[in-house]
Amino acid sequence: MAYRITRDCNLCDACVPECPNEAITAGSTVYVIDPAKCTECVGFFDEPQCQAVCPQECCLPDPDRPEAPADLLARARQLHPDEDIPDDAPSRFAAG
């Protein structure tokens, strides 16, 4: 599922440079994550980087947008066609 940013966001900018998909942009009062670009960092990191670096703890999974790990990996490949993202790329869904 895509992540979302709650209204507790204080626009600190911590999450913006961490997103490998450039899915985070400034909204009128808080940052916003574009669900069409969010892959939960699948293909790049073991955990969503926005959530890992957010000092306000306001980057959370969006329960209205459930997605299978395979769909997130496919989106990562679509967003980064020039990168070789293997099936066993870092992901919080990986076994172990």
mmCIF file of the C-alpha atoms, coordinates in Angstrom:
data_MODEL
# 
_entry.id   MODEL 
# 
loop_
_atom_site.group_PDB 
_atom_site.id 
_atom_site.type_symbol 
_atom_site.label_atom_id 
_atom_site.label_alt_id 
_atom_site.label_comp_id 
_atom_site.label_asym_id 
_atom_site.label_entity_id 
_atom_site.label_seq_id 
_atom_site.pdbx_PDB_ins_code 
_atom_site.Cartn_x 
_atom_site.Cartn_y 
_atom_site.Cartn_z 
_atom_site.occupancy 
_atom_site.B_iso_or_equiv 
_atom_site.pdbx_formal_charge 
_atom_site.auth_seq_id 
_atom_site.auth_comp_id 
_atom_site.auth_asym_id 
_atom_site.auth_atom_id 
_atom_site.pdbx_PDB_model_num 
ATOM 1  C CA . MET A 1 1  ? 0.000  0.000   0.000   1.00 0.00 ? 1  MET A CA 1 
ATOM 2  C CA . ALA A 1 2  ? 1.166  3.494   -0.610  1.00 0.00 ? 2  ALA A CA 1 
ATOM 3  C CA . TYR A 1 3  ? 2.213  5.587   2.313   1.00 0.00 ? 3  TYR A CA 1 
ATOM 4  C CA . ARG A 1 4  ? 0.538  8.814   3.356   1.00 0.00 ? 4  ARG A CA 1 
ATOM 5  C CA . ILE A 1 5  ? 1.607  11.750  5.472   1.00 0.00 ? 5  ILE A CA 1 
ATOM 6  C CA . THR A 1 6  ? -0.656 12.836  8.303   1.00 0.00 ? 6  THR A CA 1 
ATOM 7  C CA . ARG A 1 7  ? -1.486 16.400  9.220   1.00 0.00 ? 7  ARG A CA 1 
ATOM 8  C CA . ASP A 1 8  ? 1.093  16.157  12.016  1.00 0.00 ? 8  ASP A CA 1 
ATOM 9  C CA . CYS A 1 9  ? 3.712  16.916  9.333   1.00 0.00 ? 9  CYS A CA 1 
ATOM 10 C CA . ASN A 1 10 ? 5.646  20.103  10.043  1.00 0.00 ? 10 ASN A CA 1 
ATOM 11 C CA . LEU A 1 11 ? 7.286  20.357  6.590   1.00 0.00 ? 11 LEU A CA 1 
ATOM 12 C CA . CYS A 1 12 ? 10.728 19.598  8.018   1.00 0.00 ? 12 CYS A CA 1 
ATOM 13 C CA . ASP A 1 13 ? 11.986 18.237  4.664   1.00 0.00 ? 13 ASP A CA 1 
ATOM 14 C CA . ALA A 1 14 ? 13.533 15.086  6.185   1.00 0.00 ? 14 ALA A CA 1 
ATOM 15 C CA . CYS A 1 15 ? 11.578 12.714  3.963   1.00 0.00 ? 15 CYS A CA 1 
ATOM 16 C CA . VAL A 1 16 ? 11.833 14.458  0.592   1.00 0.00 ? 16 VAL A CA 1 
ATOM 17 C CA . PRO A 1 17 ? 15.436 13.618  -0.352  1.00 0.00 ? 17 PRO A CA 1 
ATOM 18 C CA . GLU A 1 18 ? 15.102 10.052  0.965   1.00 0.00 ? 18 GLU A CA 1 
ATOM 19 C CA . CYS A 1 19 ? 12.366 8.970   -1.453  1.00 0.00 ? 19 CYS A CA 1 
ATOM 20 C CA . PRO A 1 20 ? 13.896 7.014   -4.353  1.00 0.00 ? 20 PRO A CA 1 
ATOM 21 C CA . ASN A 1 21 ? 10.833 7.722   -6.490  1.00 0.00 ? 21 ASN A CA 1 
ATOM 22 C CA . GLU A 1 22 ? 10.468 11.467  -5.888  1.00 0.00 ? 22 GLU A CA 1 
ATOM 23 C CA . ALA A 1 23 ? 6.926  10.747  -4.717  1.00 0.00 ? 23 ALA A CA 1 
ATOM 24 C CA . ILE A 1 24 ? 6.890  13.370  -1.952  1.00 0.00 ? 24 ILE A CA 1 
ATOM 25 C CA . THR A 1 25 ? 5.962  16.966  -2.692  1.00 0.00 ? 25 THR A CA 1 
ATOM 26 C CA . ALA A 1 26 ? 4.857  19.957  -0.657  1.00 0.00 ? 26 ALA A CA 1 
ATOM 27 C CA . GLY A 1 27 ? 1.138  20.353  -0.229  1.00 0.00 ? 27 GLY A CA 1 
ATOM 28 C CA . SER A 1 28 ? -0.551 23.442  1.141   1.00 0.00 ? 28 SER A CA 1 
ATOM 29 C CA . THR A 1 29 ? 0.092  22.554  4.796   1.00 0.00 ? 29 THR A CA 1 
ATOM 30 C CA . VAL A 1 30 ? 1.871  19.172  4.799   1.00 0.00 ? 30 VAL A CA 1 
ATOM 31 C CA . TYR A 1 31 ? 3.915  17.055  2.440   1.00 0.00 ? 31 TYR A CA 1 
ATOM 32 C CA . VAL A 1 32 ? 1.967  14.715  0.174   1.00 0.00 ? 32 VAL A CA 1 
ATOM 33 C CA . ILE A 1 33 ? 2.940  11.296  -1.184  1.00 0.00 ? 33 ILE A CA 1 
ATOM 34 C CA . ASP A 1 34 ? 1.825  10.519  -4.722  1.00 0.00 ? 34 ASP A CA 1 
ATOM 35 C CA . PRO A 1 35 ? 0.428  6.964   -4.491  1.00 0.00 ? 35 PRO A CA 1 
ATOM 36 C CA . ALA A 1 36 ? 1.191  6.396   -8.177  1.00 0.00 ? 36 ALA A CA 1 
ATOM 37 C CA . LYS A 1 37 ? 4.896  6.829   -7.377  1.00 0.00 ? 37 LYS A CA 1 
ATOM 38 C CA . CYS A 1 38 ? 5.088  5.259   -3.907  1.00 0.00 ? 38 CYS A CA 1 
ATOM 39 C CA . THR A 1 39 ? 6.584  1.767   -3.814  1.00 0.00 ? 39 THR A CA 1 
ATOM 40 C CA . GLU A 1 40 ? 7.165  1.695   -0.043  1.00 0.00 ? 40 GLU A CA 1 
ATOM 41 C CA . CYS A 1 41 ? 10.825 1.763   -1.141  1.00 0.00 ? 41 CYS A CA 1 
ATOM 42 C CA . VAL A 1 42 ? 10.485 -1.807  -2.445  1.00 0.00 ? 42 VAL A CA 1 
ATOM 43 C CA . GLY A 1 43 ? 13.364 -2.423  -4.796  1.00 0.00 ? 43 GLY A CA 1 
ATOM 44 C CA . PHE A 1 44 ? 15.615 0.022   -2.968  1.00 0.00 ? 44 PHE A CA 1 
ATOM 45 C CA . PHE A 1 45 ? 15.489 -0.293  0.819   1.00 0.00 ? 45 PHE A CA 1 
ATOM 46 C CA . ASP A 1 46 ? 14.375 -2.728  3.503   1.00 0.00 ? 46 ASP A CA 1 
ATOM 47 C CA . GLU A 1 47 ? 11.917 -0.208  4.911   1.00 0.00 ? 47 GLU A CA 1 
ATOM 48 C CA . PRO A 1 48 ? 10.073 2.894   3.716   1.00 0.00 ? 48 PRO A CA 1 
ATOM 49 C CA . GLN A 1 49 ? 12.594 5.697   4.061   1.00 0.00 ? 49 GLN A CA 1 
ATOM 50 C CA . CYS A 1 50 ? 10.026 8.417   4.669   1.00 0.00 ? 50 CYS A CA 1 
ATOM 51 C CA . GLN A 1 51 ? 8.850  6.575   7.759   1.00 0.00 ? 51 GLN A CA 1 
ATOM 52 C CA . ALA A 1 52 ? 12.395 5.769   8.870   1.00 0.00 ? 52 ALA A CA 1 
ATOM 53 C CA . VAL A 1 53 ? 13.534 9.416   8.873   1.00 0.00 ? 53 VAL A CA 1 
ATOM 54 C CA . CYS A 1 54 ? 10.354 11.246  9.910   1.00 0.00 ? 54 CYS A CA 1 
ATOM 55 C CA . PRO A 1 55 ? 10.872 12.924  13.298  1.00 0.00 ? 55 PRO A CA 1 
ATOM 56 C CA . GLN A 1 56 ? 7.115  13.481  13.662  1.00 0.00 ? 56 GLN A CA 1 
ATOM 57 C CA . GLU A 1 57 ? 6.272  9.828   12.909  1.00 0.00 ? 57 GLU A CA 1 
ATOM 58 C CA . CYS A 1 58 ? 3.618  10.986  10.462  1.00 0.00 ? 58 CYS A CA 1 
ATOM 59 C CA . CYS A 1 59 ? 4.507  8.806   7.441   1.00 0.00 ? 59 CYS A CA 1 
ATOM 60 C CA . LEU A 1 60 ? 2.158  5.853   7.673   1.00 0.00 ? 60 LEU A CA 1 
ATOM 61 C CA . PRO A 1 61 ? 0.770  3.101   5.451   1.00 0.00 ? 61 PRO A CA 1 
ATOM 62 C CA . ASP A 1 62 ? -2.423 4.196   3.715   1.00 0.00 ? 62 ASP A CA 1 
ATOM 63 C CA . PRO A 1 63 ? -5.041 1.555   4.599   1.00 0.00 ? 63 PRO A CA 1 
ATOM 64 C CA . ASP A 1 64 ? -7.160 2.691   1.650   1.00 0.00 ? 64 ASP A CA 1 
ATOM 65 C CA . ARG A 1 65 ? -4.457 1.602   -0.837  1.00 0.00 ? 65 ARG A CA 1 
ATOM 66 C CA . PRO A 1 66 ? -3.500 -2.035  -0.189  1.00 0.00 ? 66 PRO A CA 1 
ATOM 67 C CA . GLU A 1 67 ? -0.994 -3.404  -2.708  1.00 0.00 ? 67 GLU A CA 1 
ATOM 68 C CA . ALA A 1 68 ? 0.806  -6.698  -3.119  1.00 0.00 ? 68 ALA A CA 1 
ATOM 69 C CA . PRO A 1 69 ? 4.609  -6.738  -2.911  1.00 0.00 ? 69 PRO A CA 1 
ATOM 70 C CA . ALA A 1 70 ? 4.787  -7.856  -6.553  1.00 0.00 ? 70 ALA A CA 1 
ATOM 71 C CA . ASP A 1 71 ? 2.789  -4.802  -7.591  1.00 0.00 ? 71 ASP A CA 1 
ATOM 72 C CA . LEU A 1 72 ? 5.138  -2.499  -5.684  1.00 0.00 ? 72 LEU A CA 1 
ATOM 73 C CA . LEU A 1 73 ? 8.157  -4.130  -7.321  1.00 0.00 ? 73 LEU A CA 1 
ATOM 74 C CA . ALA A 1 74 ? 6.560  -3.779  -10.754 1.00 0.00 ? 74 ALA A CA 1 
ATOM 75 C CA . ARG A 1 75 ? 5.920  -0.087  -10.081 1.00 0.00 ? 75 ARG A CA 1 
ATOM 76 C CA . ALA A 1 76 ? 9.546  0.421   -9.010  1.00 0.00 ? 76 ALA A CA 1 
ATOM 77 C CA . ARG A 1 77 ? 10.678 -1.113  -12.288 1.00 0.00 ? 77 ARG A CA 1 
ATOM 78 C CA . GLN A 1 78 ? 8.261  1.052   -14.256 1.00 0.00 ? 78 GLN A CA 1 
ATOM 79 C CA . LEU A 1 79 ? 9.446  4.212   -12.500 1.00 0.00 ? 79 LEU A CA 1 
ATOM 80 C CA . HIS A 1 80 ? 13.116 3.302   -13.005 1.00 0.00 ? 80 HIS A CA 1 
ATOM 81 C CA . PRO A 1 81 ? 13.310 1.591   -16.411 1.00 0.00 ? 81 PRO A CA 1 
ATOM 82 C CA . ASP A 1 82 ? 17.063 2.173   -16.684 1.00 0.00 ? 82 ASP A CA 1 
ATOM 83 C CA . GLU A 1 83 ? 17.818 0.378   -13.423 1.00 0.00 ? 83 GLU A CA 1 
ATOM 84 C CA . ASP A 1 84 ? 18.129 -3.373  -13.029 1.00 0.00 ? 84 ASP A CA 1 
ATOM 85 C CA . ILE A 1 85 ? 15.918 -4.143  -10.043 1.00 0.00 ? 85 ILE A CA 1 
ATOM 86 C CA . PRO A 1 86 ? 16.158 -7.879  -9.329  1.00 0.00 ? 86 PRO A CA 1 
ATOM 87 C CA . ASP A 1 87 ? 13.349 -9.978  -7.909  1.00 0.00 ? 87 ASP A CA 1 
ATOM 88 C CA . ASP A 1 88 ? 15.278 -10.263 -4.643  1.00 0.00 ? 88 ASP A CA 1 
ATOM 89 C CA . ALA A 1 89 ? 15.878 -6.512  -4.344  1.00 0.00 ? 89 ALA A CA 1 
ATOM 90 C CA . PRO A 1 90 ? 15.675 -5.056  -0.837  1.00 0.00 ? 90 PRO A CA 1 
ATOM 91 C CA . SER A 1 91 ? 12.177 -5.003  0.482   1.00 0.00 ? 91 SER A CA 1 
ATOM 92 C CA . ARG A 1 92 ? 10.513 -5.174  3.835   1.00 0.00 ? 92 ARG A CA 1 
ATOM 93 C CA . PHE A 1 93 ? 8.621  -8.154  2.451   1.00 0.00 ? 93 PHE A CA 1 
ATOM 94 C CA . ALA A 1 94 ? 11.756 -10.201 1.885   1.00 0.00 ? 94 ALA A CA 1 
ATOM 95 C CA . ALA A 1 95 ? 12.076 -13.399 3.866   1.00 0.00 ? 95 ALA A CA 1 
ATOM 96 C CA . GLY A 1 96 ? 14.573 -13.455 6.689   1.00 0.00 ? 96 GLY A CA 1 
# 
